[in-house]
Amino acid sequence: MQHIFQHMLKLSGLLFGCLFSAATFSQTTKPISIIPQPVSLVKSVGQFTLPATVIINAGTSSEMIPVTDYLKNKIAVSTGKPVSIKSNASFSTIKLVLNKAENPSLGKEGYQLSVTTKGVVVKANQVAGLFYGVQTLMQLLPKEIESKTAVKNVKWSVPCVQVTDYPRFGWRGLMFDVSRHFFTVPEVKQYIDAMVRYKYNLLHLHLADDEGWRIEIKSLPRLTEVGAYNAKRVGYFGTFAAPAADEPRNYGGFYTQEDIKELVKYAKERFVNILPEIDVPGHSLAAIASYPELSCTPGADQYKVRSGEVIMDWSHGQPPIALIDNTLCPANEKVYEFMDKIITELAQLFPFEYIHLGGDECPKNFWAKSDAVKALMQKENLKDMEEVQSYFEKRVEKIVESKGKKFMGWDEILQGGLAPNAAVMSWRGMKGGIQAAKMGHEVVMSPTDFAYIDYMQGDPSIESKVYATLRLDKTYTFEPVPDSVDAKLIKGGQANLWTEQVYNMRRAEYMTWPRGFAIAESLWSPKATKNWTNFAERVENQFPRLEEAEINYAPSMYDPIVNVSRRDSTMTIALSTEIKPLDIYYSFDNSFPDRFYPKYTQPLVVPKEAAQIKMITYRGKQPIGRMMSIPIADLTARLPQKK
């Protein structure tokens, strides 16, 4: 009996030791937080630590250079280790392999990543897949890999994993509006660098609008001499007074054709295509200020590039009523000569197969007054203004196709009849995309209700005020393929960053991340694997990586969601949080609450004399949200209007 008892003691001790080791392992290893979520990731025991000298083995093909240069630079800069690139080395730290026999499941951008205790191997059918495998590897390394200077005292280890991954969609885009405010070549490169971390492959540049023409067209020099500059304003764009006649117009800028070539090359080396957009026939005030003869309206020679003053009446919905004529004249043959010159030069500068020509929010009230437009309608048997715009779109599509490119526009180009081969970018919800797909046209989904990242991310009391709110959890529900259409016609989707209220690069980053994570995952990862709670945890683990990379981001997911309602003569405030579990502490007495203040547990009745509510979120004993202060008068203004 004693022998059996001793044996049981040894067994229990061994079991306790195993449990302790497992607990210790789980406490010391960090969770794997890849965004976008890979198709398959299997973790095994152990890790691989980068040696004193890192050897990248990538074979002899020159097409590997963009990947090896990118990888070498990332590792060398942050680790301070010497990194060499060798072909067919007998031993390597990281091996990049192009499959001799194509793996059909991986497609053009998929990859397999294997990390064992002996090293790292990335395999893919094409070089783009290797690049995306490298992006996943970067997210497996410590966050300090994102540092722009060498970091000491870091264990440069990678957990042992087997990853098989490939994108759900081929079009994974971000639109960057460089017209409302000009962003420099280095800033656009910075935006590209952030995009590719999360496997985006398309940068849509909005290059022309009422506020600025941003690309050199050599055959039309006034577009940048005049059209690239306005009067500087700060504050709430769209509310500014019109500049005085003698006020300097020196705010803005443009990309030379050499700049564009540099950006296209930079993007290509990171497996990103650039889609150029020139927004016509509306949103064309910068063009008309440069070449007034393109307008249907007398007096256009007095027009100036917009500086943020009111030029539209939106009170009647869409299309807006123009207070000045910001449209190209569809009845003027000079307009089509103008478009031919622009498209000719765009086609030479941008290798991407599509050219985007806008088509959105085109006011028709000045067209309706134009004798030339009336004559065009009679000649071409056009029954309304939508058909007039359709006439314009079909003509510019022919110009685009004559240059060997494909024509794309916003979903308004559906009105009045769609050009025969046009691709549609659906922004006014999903309905335009559904309609276009049912007509057999290719579609890119970028609906306002999921993908407009110029919207506020949290409460207006703490965000730059815009007319709508789009929180991270709503963005994450983006599903590009409606049930009612042929999935093959949905090329993918993108998030759109309009920059009326975005004055600088730090703000552009703040608006893009983390909502850009949500769109990236909707476009790359399998639909069935999406899970908000898991995603939110991975987002939090990405924040320190962005901090290392010195990329700004919005912490709005930590801030309370505020809803007000009226109960008899009193106002009630309901508070909630986007992620769980967080505690909300509040005050009505003008002091700054911490966790020793009242904790929110049920809807609050506002005290009669209170002037404001302050609130903050905590996780346990640590504050995690921002201190929010909202005047009671502002909350009263949010109440539903009595009928």
LINBELCOR-V538933 format. One record per residue. N is the residue number from 1. RES is the residue in three letters. PHI is phi in radians with two decimals (* if undefined). NEAR is the number of other C-alpha atoms within 8 Angstrom. Layout:
{{N;RES;PHI;NEAR} {N;RES;PHI;NEAR}}
This chain:
{{1;MET;*;4} {2;GLN;-1.08;5} {3;HIS;-1.08;6} {4;ILE;-1.13;7} {5;PHE;-1.09;8} {6;GLN;-1.10;8} {7;HIS;-1.10;8} {8;MET;-1.18;8} {9;LEU;-1.10;8} {10;LYS;-1.08;8} {11;LEU;-1.14;8} {12;SER;-1.17;8} {13;GLY;-1.13;8} {14;LEU;-1.09;8} {15;LEU;-1.11;8} {16;PHE;-1.07;8} {17;GLY;-1.08;8} {18;CYS;-1.12;8} {19;LEU;-1.12;8} {20;PHE;-1.10;8} {21;SER;-1.10;8} {22;ALA;-1.12;8} {23;ALA;-1.13;8} {24;THR;-1.10;8} {25;PHE;-1.06;8} {26;SER;-1.21;8} {27;GLN;-1.37;7} {28;THR;-1.64;6} {29;THR;-1.64;6} {30;LYS;-1.49;6} {31;PRO;-1.16;4} {32;ILE;-1.45;6} {33;SER;-2.26;12} {34;ILE;-1.47;10} {35;ILE;-2.24;11} {36;PRO;-1.27;11} {37;GLN;-1.01;9} {38;PRO;-1.16;12} {39;VAL;-1.05;10} {40;SER;-2.53;8} {41;LEU;-2.44;9} {42;VAL;-2.05;7} {43;LYS;-1.66;8} {44;SER;-2.15;7} {45;VAL;-1.24;6} {46;GLY;1.83;8} {47;GLN;-2.68;11} {48;PHE;-2.01;14} {49;THR;-1.89;9} {50;LEU;-1.06;9} {51;PRO;-1.31;6} {52;ALA;-1.07;6} {53;THR;-2.10;9} {54;VAL;-1.71;13} {55;ILE;-1.97;12} {56;ILE;-1.78;15} {57;ASN;-1.83;14} {58;ALA;-2.33;14} {59;GLY;1.23;9} {60;THR;-1.94;6} {61;SER;-1.26;7} {62;SER;-1.18;5} {63;GLU;-1.18;6} {64;MET;-1.39;9} {65;ILE;-0.97;8} {66;PRO;-1.01;9} {67;VAL;-1.30;13} {68;THR;-1.16;11} {69;ASP;-1.12;8} {70;TYR;-1.08;8} {71;LEU;-1.13;9} {72;LYS;-1.03;12} {73;ASN;-1.11;8} {74;LYS;-1.05;10} {75;ILE;-1.26;12} {76;ALA;-1.12;12} {77;VAL;-1.12;12} {78;SER;-1.47;14} {79;THR;-1.56;11} {80;GLY;1.34;9} {81;LYS;-1.40;10} {82;PRO;-1.19;8} {83;VAL;-2.22;11} {84;SER;-2.16;9} {85;ILE;-1.93;10} {86;LYS;-2.28;10} {87;SER;-1.79;8} {88;ASN;1.00;8} {89;ALA;-1.20;7} {90;SER;-1.20;4} {91;PHE;-2.34;5} {92;SER;-2.49;11} {93;THR;-1.36;13} {94;ILE;-2.25;12} {95;LYS;-1.97;11} {96;LEU;-1.89;12} {97;VAL;-2.25;11} {98;LEU;-1.55;10} {99;ASN;-1.08;10} {100;LYS;-1.23;5} {101;ALA;-1.88;5} {102;GLU;-1.05;6} {103;ASN;-1.58;9} {104;PRO;-1.01;5} {105;SER;-1.19;6} {106;LEU;-1.45;12} {107;GLY;1.09;9} {108;LYS;-1.40;8} {109;GLU;-2.12;15} {110;GLY;-1.41;18} {111;TYR;-2.74;17} {112;GLN;-2.15;12} {113;LEU;-2.10;14} {114;SER;-2.13;11} {115;VAL;-2.04;15} {116;THR;-2.09;11} {117;THR;-1.19;9} {118;LYS;-1.72;7} {119;GLY;2.81;10} {120;VAL;-2.11;12} {121;VAL;-2.26;11} {122;VAL;-2.06;15} {123;LYS;-2.14;14} {124;ALA;-2.79;16} {125;ASN;-1.33;17} {126;GLN;-2.31;10} {127;VAL;-1.10;12} {128;ALA;-0.99;10} {129;GLY;-1.10;14} {130;LEU;-1.08;18} {131;PHE;-1.07;11} {132;TYR;-1.27;12} {133;GLY;-1.11;14} {134;VAL;-1.12;11} {135;GLN;-1.09;12} {136;THR;-1.15;9} {137;LEU;-1.02;10} {138;MET;-1.04;8} {139;GLN;-1.32;10} {140;LEU;-1.47;11} {141;LEU;-1.32;11} {142;PRO;-0.98;11} {143;LYS;-1.00;10} {144;GLU;-1.14;11} {145;ILE;-1.06;11} {146;GLU;-1.51;11} {147;SER;-1.20;12} {148;LYS;-1.58;8} {149;THR;-2.39;6} {150;ALA;-1.12;10} {151;VAL;-2.02;10} {152;LYS;-1.63;5} {153;ASN;1.04;4} {154;VAL;-2.06;7} {155;LYS;-1.51;6} {156;TRP;-1.46;9} {157;SER;-1.99;10} {158;VAL;-2.19;12} {159;PRO;-1.16;12} {160;CYS;-1.25;14} {161;VAL;-2.50;12} {162;GLN;-2.17;12} {163;VAL;-2.09;13} {164;THR;-2.12;12} {165;ASP;-2.63;11} {166;TYR;-2.85;14} {167;PRO;-1.43;11} {168;ARG;-1.33;8} {169;PHE;-2.21;9} {170;GLY;-1.48;7} {171;TRP;-1.88;12} {172;ARG;-2.23;15} {173;GLY;-2.08;12} {174;LEU;-2.21;13} {175;MET;-1.71;13} {176;PHE;-2.10;12} {177;ASP;-1.44;12} {178;VAL;-1.78;12} {179;SER;-1.55;14} {180;ARG;-1.07;12} {181;HIS;-2.37;14} {182;PHE;-1.42;10} {183;PHE;-2.04;9} {184;THR;-1.27;6} {185;VAL;-0.99;9} {186;PRO;-1.03;6} {187;GLU;-1.21;9} {188;VAL;-1.14;10} {189;LYS;-1.06;11} {190;GLN;-1.05;8} {191;TYR;-1.15;9} {192;ILE;-1.08;11} {193;ASP;-1.03;8} {194;ALA;-1.23;9} {195;MET;-0.99;11} {196;VAL;-1.23;12} {197;ARG;-0.98;8} {198;TYR;-2.00;11} {199;LYS;1.18;12} {200;TYR;-1.25;12} {201;ASN;-2.28;12} {202;LEU;-2.49;12} {203;LEU;-1.92;13} {204;HIS;-1.66;12} {205;LEU;-1.72;12} {206;HIS;-1.49;14} {207;LEU;-1.69;15} {208;ALA;-2.63;16} {209;ASP;-2.80;15} {210;ASP;-1.07;13} {211;GLU;-1.66;17} {212;GLY;3.00;18} {213;TRP;-1.84;15} {214;ARG;-1.92;14} {215;ILE;-2.32;11} {216;GLU;-1.15;11} {217;ILE;-2.03;11} {218;LYS;-1.12;5} {219;SER;-1.40;5} {220;LEU;-2.39;7} {221;PRO;-1.12;9} {222;ARG;-1.17;9} {223;LEU;-0.99;15} {224;THR;-1.77;15} {225;GLU;-1.11;9} {226;VAL;-1.83;11} {227;GLY;-1.31;15} {228;ALA;-1.60;15} {229;TYR;-2.36;15} {230;ASN;-2.43;16} {231;ALA;-1.62;11} {232;LYS;-1.19;8} {233;ARG;-2.42;8} {234;VAL;-2.25;5} {235;GLY;2.19;4} {236;TYR;-1.66;7} {237;PHE;-0.93;11} {238;GLY;1.70;7} {239;THR;-2.06;8} {240;PHE;-1.31;11} {241;ALA;-1.31;7} {242;ALA;-1.11;8} {243;PRO;-1.08;7} {244;ALA;-1.16;5} {245;ALA;-1.02;4} {246;ASP;-1.70;4} {247;GLU;-1.28;7} {248;PRO;-1.04;6} {249;ARG;-2.04;8} {250;ASN;-2.31;8} {251;TYR;-1.76;8} {252;GLY;2.50;10} {253;GLY;2.52;9} {254;PHE;-2.76;11} {255;TYR;-1.67;11} {256;THR;-1.21;8} {257;GLN;-1.14;10} {258;GLU;-1.18;7} {259;ASP;-1.04;9} {260;ILE;-1.09;10} {261;LYS;-1.06;10} {262;GLU;-1.13;8} {263;LEU;-1.17;11} {264;VAL;-1.08;11} {265;LYS;-1.13;8} {266;TYR;-1.06;9} {267;ALA;-1.15;13} {268;LYS;-1.05;9} {269;GLU;-1.14;9} {270;ARG;-1.99;10} {271;PHE;1.09;9} {272;VAL;-2.01;13} {273;ASN;-1.59;11} {274;ILE;-1.92;12} {275;LEU;-1.72;13} {276;PRO;-1.46;12} {277;GLU;-2.20;13} {278;ILE;-2.01;11} {279;ASP;-1.48;16} {280;VAL;-2.46;12} {281;PRO;-1.48;14} {282;GLY;-1.44;13} {283;HIS;0.93;13} {284;SER;-2.03;15} {285;LEU;-1.12;16} {286;ALA;-1.10;19} {287;ALA;-1.19;12} {288;ILE;-1.23;16} {289;ALA;-1.07;15} {290;SER;-1.42;11} {291;TYR;-2.35;10} {292;PRO;-1.04;11} {293;GLU;-1.15;9} {294;LEU;-1.39;11} {295;SER;-1.56;13} {296;CYS;-1.50;14} {297;THR;-1.89;8} {298;PRO;-1.04;6} {299;GLY;1.59;6} {300;ALA;-1.14;12} {301;ASP;-1.21;9} {302;GLN;-1.66;6} {303;TYR;-1.27;10} {304;LYS;-2.18;8} {305;VAL;-1.02;14} {306;ARG;-1.20;11} {307;SER;-1.93;12} {308;GLY;1.95;12} {309;GLU;-1.31;11} {310;VAL;-1.28;10} {311;ILE;-2.23;7} {312;MET;-2.33;9} {313;ASP;-1.83;10} {314;TRP;-1.69;9} {315;SER;-1.16;5} {316;HIS;-1.75;7} {317;GLY;1.45;6} {318;GLN;-1.91;6} {319;PRO;-1.21;9} {320;PRO;-1.27;13} {321;ILE;-1.70;11} {322;ALA;-1.39;13} {323;LEU;-1.52;7} {324;ILE;-2.28;6} {325;ASP;-1.48;10} {326;ASN;-1.78;12} {327;THR;-1.97;14} {328;LEU;-1.28;13} {329;CYS;-1.50;12} {330;PRO;-1.24;12} {331;ALA;-1.70;8} {332;ASN;-1.89;10} {333;GLU;-1.08;7} {334;LYS;-1.07;8} {335;VAL;-1.10;11} {336;TYR;-1.30;10} {337;GLU;-1.16;8} {338;PHE;-1.04;8} {339;MET;-1.12;10} {340;ASP;-1.09;9} {341;LYS;-1.11;10} {342;ILE;-1.12;9} {343;ILE;-1.16;11} {344;THR;-1.01;9} {345;GLU;-1.29;9} {346;LEU;-1.06;10} {347;ALA;-1.09;12} {348;GLN;-1.34;7} {349;LEU;-1.54;9} {350;PHE;-1.95;11} {351;PRO;-1.18;6} {352;PHE;-1.02;8} {353;GLU;-1.26;7} {354;TYR;-1.85;9} {355;ILE;-2.16;15} {356;HIS;-1.70;12} {357;LEU;-2.08;11} {358;GLY;1.11;12} {359;GLY;1.71;15} {360;ASP;-1.58;12} {361;GLU;0.85;10} {362;CYS;-1.50;11} {363;PRO;-1.24;11} {364;LYS;-2.01;10} {365;ASN;-1.17;8} {366;PHE;-1.35;11} {367;TRP;-1.04;10} {368;ALA;-1.10;9} {369;LYS;-1.53;6} {370;SER;-1.51;10} {371;ASP;-1.12;6} {372;ALA;-1.12;9} {373;VAL;-1.20;14} {374;LYS;-1.06;9} {375;ALA;-1.14;8} {376;LEU;-1.09;10} {377;MET;-1.07;12} {378;GLN;-1.18;8} {379;LYS;-1.14;7} {380;GLU;-1.73;6} {381;ASN;1.02;6} {382;LEU;-1.72;11} {383;LYS;-1.56;6} {384;ASP;-2.67;7} {385;MET;-1.20;10} {386;GLU;-1.10;8} {387;GLU;-1.24;12} {388;VAL;-1.11;13} {389;GLN;-1.12;13} {390;SER;-1.06;15} {391;TYR;-1.01;9} {392;PHE;-1.07;10} {393;GLU;-1.09;12} {394;LYS;-1.16;11} {395;ARG;-1.22;9} {396;VAL;-1.26;10} {397;GLU;-1.07;12} {398;LYS;-1.09;8} {399;ILE;-1.13;11} {400;VAL;-1.02;13} {401;GLU;-1.17;10} {402;SER;-1.18;7} {403;LYS;-1.68;9} {404;GLY;1.42;8} {405;LYS;-2.04;11} {406;LYS;-1.86;13} {407;PHE;-1.65;14} {408;MET;-2.35;13} {409;GLY;-2.66;15} {410;TRP;-1.19;12} {411;ASP;-1.17;14} {412;GLU;-1.08;10} {413;ILE;-1.18;16} {414;LEU;-1.25;10} {415;GLN;-1.22;10} {416;GLY;1.43;10} {417;GLY;1.91;8} {418;LEU;-1.51;11} {419;ALA;-0.99;10} {420;PRO;-0.94;5} {421;ASN;-2.02;7} {422;ALA;-1.18;13} {423;ALA;-1.71;12} {424;VAL;-1.99;16} {425;MET;-1.79;13} {426;SER;-1.59;16} {427;TRP;-1.98;12} {428;ARG;-1.48;9} {429;GLY;1.34;10} {430;MET;-1.62;11} {431;LYS;-1.12;8} {432;GLY;-1.10;14} {433;GLY;-1.15;14} {434;ILE;-1.09;11} {435;GLN;-1.07;8} {436;ALA;-1.13;13} {437;ALA;-1.12;14} {438;LYS;-1.17;9} {439;MET;-1.54;6} {440;GLY;1.60;7} {441;HIS;-1.66;12} {442;GLU;-1.27;12} {443;VAL;-2.38;15} {444;VAL;-2.04;15} {445;MET;-1.61;14} {446;SER;-2.53;15} {447;PRO;-1.26;12} {448;THR;-0.99;9} {449;ASP;-1.30;8} {450;PHE;-2.29;12} {451;ALA;-2.17;13} {452;TYR;-1.63;14} {453;ILE;-1.56;13} {454;ASP;-1.49;11} {455;TYR;-1.25;10} {456;MET;-1.10;15} {457;GLN;-1.74;13} {458;GLY;-2.63;13} {459;ASP;-1.19;12} {460;PRO;-1.04;8} {461;SER;-1.19;7} {462;ILE;-2.23;7} {463;GLU;-1.93;9} {464;SER;-1.17;7} {465;LYS;-1.20;6} {466;VAL;-2.33;9} {467;TYR;-1.36;5} {468;ALA;-2.63;6} {469;THR;-2.15;10} {470;LEU;-2.43;14} {471;ARG;-1.44;11} {472;LEU;-1.02;11} {473;ASP;-1.14;8} {474;LYS;-1.22;9} {475;THR;-1.00;14} {476;TYR;-1.18;13} {477;THR;-1.47;8} {478;PHE;-1.01;10} {479;GLU;-2.20;6} {480;PRO;-1.19;10} {481;VAL;-1.86;7} {482;PRO;-1.18;9} {483;ASP;-1.07;4} {484;SER;-1.57;5} {485;VAL;-2.19;10} {486;ASP;-1.26;8} {487;ALA;-1.03;7} {488;LYS;-1.13;5} {489;LEU;-1.50;11} {490;ILE;-1.58;13} {491;LYS;-1.23;11} {492;GLY;2.61;13} {493;GLY;-2.79;12} {494;GLN;-2.82;14} {495;ALA;-1.70;13} {496;ASN;-2.04;12} {497;LEU;-1.89;14} {498;TRP;-1.39;12} {499;THR;-2.10;14} {500;GLU;-0.90;8} {501;GLN;-1.79;9} {502;VAL;-1.96;10} {503;TYR;-1.66;9} {504;ASN;-2.72;8} {505;MET;-1.19;9} {506;ARG;-1.08;8} {507;ARG;-1.23;10} {508;ALA;-1.06;12} {509;GLU;-1.15;12} {510;TYR;-0.99;11} {511;MET;-1.31;14} {512;THR;-1.42;11} {513;TRP;-1.99;11} {514;PRO;-1.68;12} {515;ARG;-1.08;13} {516;GLY;-1.08;9} {517;PHE;-1.09;12} {518;ALA;-1.13;11} {519;ILE;-1.18;14} {520;ALA;-0.99;14} {521;GLU;-1.22;12} {522;SER;-1.13;15} {523;LEU;-1.68;14} {524;TRP;-1.81;14} {525;SER;-1.44;15} {526;PRO;-1.05;10} {527;LYS;-0.98;6} {528;ALA;-1.20;4} {529;THR;-1.60;6} {530;LYS;-1.16;9} {531;ASN;-2.62;6} {532;TRP;-1.06;8} {533;THR;-1.07;7} {534;ASN;-1.13;7} {535;PHE;-1.07;9} {536;ALA;-1.04;9} {537;GLU;-1.13;9} {538;ARG;-1.19;12} {539;VAL;-1.03;12} {540;GLU;-1.04;8} {541;ASN;-1.31;9} {542;GLN;-1.41;9} {543;PHE;-0.98;9} {544;PRO;-1.09;9} {545;ARG;-1.20;11} {546;LEU;-1.11;12} {547;GLU;-1.10;9} {548;GLU;-1.06;12} {549;ALA;-1.41;9} {550;GLU;1.05;6} {551;ILE;-1.81;10} {552;ASN;-1.31;11} {553;TYR;-2.69;12} {554;ALA;-1.65;10} {555;PRO;-1.60;7} {556;SER;-1.04;8} {557;MET;-1.10;12} {558;TYR;-1.55;12} {559;ASP;-1.51;14} {560;PRO;-1.09;14} {561;ILE;-1.68;10} {562;VAL;-1.95;9} {563;ASN;-2.23;7} {564;VAL;-2.02;11} {565;SER;-2.55;9} {566;ARG;-1.86;9} {567;ARG;-2.17;7} {568;ASP;1.00;4} {569;SER;-1.75;5} {570;THR;-1.92;8} {571;MET;-1.81;11} {572;THR;-1.98;12} {573;ILE;-1.96;12} {574;ALA;-1.84;10} {575;LEU;-2.05;10} {576;SER;-2.62;7} {577;THR;-2.26;11} {578;GLU;-1.29;10} {579;ILE;-2.04;9} {580;LYS;-2.16;5} {581;PRO;-1.62;5} {582;LEU;-2.21;10} {583;ASP;-1.81;10} {584;ILE;-1.98;11} {585;TYR;-1.98;15} {586;TYR;-2.51;14} {587;SER;-2.55;13} {588;PHE;-1.95;11} {589;ASP;-1.78;7} {590;ASN;1.33;9} {591;SER;-1.62;7} {592;PHE;-1.66;8} {593;PRO;-1.27;12} {594;ASP;-2.28;9} {595;ARG;-1.32;9} {596;PHE;-1.64;5} {597;TYR;-1.51;9} {598;PRO;-1.02;8} {599;LYS;-1.67;9} {600;TYR;-1.21;10} {601;THR;-2.28;4} {602;GLN;-2.71;5} {603;PRO;-0.89;9} {604;LEU;-1.75;7} {605;VAL;-1.59;8} {606;VAL;-1.27;9} {607;PRO;-1.01;6} {608;LYS;-0.99;4} {609;GLU;-1.72;4} {610;ALA;-1.10;10} {611;ALA;-1.77;9} {612;GLN;-2.79;12} {613;ILE;-2.05;14} {614;LYS;-2.00;15} {615;MET;-2.67;14} {616;ILE;-2.69;17} {617;THR;-1.75;15} {618;TYR;-2.22;14} {619;ARG;-2.01;10} {620;GLY;1.13;6} {621;LYS;-1.67;6} {622;GLN;-1.88;6} {623;PRO;-1.15;9} {624;ILE;-2.23;9} {625;GLY;-1.60;12} {626;ARG;-1.55;8} {627;MET;-1.21;8} {628;MET;-1.93;9} {629;SER;-2.27;9} {630;ILE;-2.23;10} {631;PRO;-1.06;9} {632;ILE;-1.08;10} {633;ALA;-1.06;8} {634;ASP;-1.17;8} {635;LEU;-1.15;10} {636;THR;-1.05;8} {637;ALA;-1.15;6} {638;ARG;-1.45;7} {639;LEU;-1.07;9} {640;PRO;-1.01;5} {641;GLN;-1.22;4} {642;LYS;-1.20;3} {643;LYS;-1.65;2}}
